[in-house]
Amino acid sequence: MNEKVCVIVLNWNGKEVIQPCLDSLLAVRSPELHVIVVDNASTDGSQKIVEERYPSVELIENESNLLFAEGNNVGIRKALEEDADFILILNNDTVVEPDSVEAMMGAMKSNERVGIVGPKILYYDEPNRIWFGGGGFYPVVWVPRHINIRKIDGTFVDERSDTGYVTGCAMLVRRGVFETAGFLDPGYRIYSEDVDFCLRAKQCGWRVIYEPSARIYHKVSSSSGGGLTPFKIQNRVASTIVLHRRFKPLWWRVLLFPIHAVLFAVMLLFLLAKGHSELASAAVRGLKSATARIMGGGPQ
């Protein structure tokens, strides 16, 4: 029996990047892919490009920008309705190698408890330099991090392994994970939805695997703006706090609170000293946003 693999490509004003992404997916010969583009109310004509140039691609047009989690959830629900066995969540600013999906499927089928597989992701502009080589957490602060980020590919041993989480930039998911762990949580707004999803999958008994033989290239931050911005700072601070609330016990949060408070204050002072008052203000807004989400019944 042929297993159905659907690819969900979320798009928002990605006119300049979505064509190379779709071209690379259509070049994949094994396994056969059904590609669904979910457009988050783009205003740059992206939808027309998909409709006219990619007739085999299914296009879903949202009436508003549902952001990362709920935008992808729209496509995930559609793929499940169409009896997808596996779903690849993929950023629109990526290019996949022709054998990358097959390599991820190999890792997926290595064990029936493997529920999520992530590839090695390299910088598009520096294709020998790693952007994602597995997911881990910084000690003490428990902030998500990309393993081996910025390292030169091929200069160290890199093997298939269980990992802390897989980035939502490219994430192959078994159908059963959605049926047991649920969908991406829109309560995070942006950032950490992928970490949250992987941790919930693990709580349900699924394994999360990093597969380095699958290679994907990422045009980093083309959708949210390059560099450090107030938007990024605010949402990263908020999402990290909410992540702690959901997955760390009360004793851990109480014990580590003084350390986190000092580190937060140091970050604010550093940003202010560098003249980045707008970034410092964004960090404070992130703290307030996380508090409001928790008090208001958001992700906990």
Secondary structure as GFF3:
##gff-version 3
##sequence-region A 1 300
A	DSSP	beta_strand	5	11	.	.	.	ID=ss1
A	DSSP	alpha_helix	18	26	.	.	.	ID=ss2
A	DSSP	beta_strand	33	39	.	.	.	ID=ss3
A	DSSP	alpha_helix	46	53	.	.	.	ID=ss4
A	DSSP	beta_strand	58	61	.	.	.	ID=ss5
A	DSSP	alpha_helix	67	81	.	.	.	ID=ss6
A	DSSP	beta_strand	86	91	.	.	.	ID=ss7
A	DSSP	beta_strand	94	96	.	.	.	ID=ss8
A	DSSP	alpha_helix	100	108	.	.	.	ID=ss9
A	DSSP	beta_strand	114	123	.	.	.	ID=ss10
A	DSSP	beta_strand	130	132	.	.	.	ID=ss11
A	DSSP	beta_strand	135	137	.	.	.	ID=ss12
A	DSSP	beta_strand	144	146	.	.	.	ID=ss13
A	DSSP	beta_strand	161	162	.	.	.	ID=ss14
A	DSSP	beta_strand	170	174	.	.	.	ID=ss15
A	DSSP	alpha_helix	175	181	.	.	.	ID=ss16
A	DSSP	three_ten_helix	186	188	.	.	.	ID=ss17
A	DSSP	alpha_helix	193	203	.	.	.	ID=ss18
A	DSSP	beta_strand	207	218	.	.	.	ID=ss19
A	DSSP	alpha_helix	230	247	.	.	.	ID=ss20
A	DSSP	alpha_helix	250	273	.	.	.	ID=ss21
A	DSSP	alpha_helix	277	295	.	.	.	ID=ss22
###
